[in-house]
Amino acid sequence: MISAILIGIVAAIHLYIVYLEMFQWDKPAGRKVFGTTQEFASASKVLAANQGLYNGFLAAGLIFGLFLGAQGGVFTVFFLCCVIVAGIFGAATVNRKILFVQAVPAAVALVAVLAGY
């Protein structure tokens, strides 16, 4: 039960990231979250939307794993690992904050899932 809640939180975080990257990237809220200028946000809007779509796939995989219940363990482990890798890469290449927003919650959820086996 705890692992399902944690997986749901990680999925919700990624759905919020989808919203920010796909729909708010060049708006004041999106620029504030990502610390970008209007010029940069306008120039990179399509790239951000693409990135948001990939975050949506991560959320979808986690939600699908939850939907499968006990049979979804492999899916959730796989997608949590993907989130962790993406978070580590983002922290190394973009902003260290990504480690704490993306990778750490996924790692905590992964530990909870693996503890349930």
Buried (B, 14 or more C-beta within 10 A) or exposed (E): EEBBEBBBBBBBBBBBBBBBBBBBBBEEEBBEBBEBEEEBBEEBBEEBBEBBEBBBEBBBBBBBBBEEEEEBBEBBBEBBEBBBEBBBBBBEEEEEEBBEBBBBBBBBBBEBBEEEE
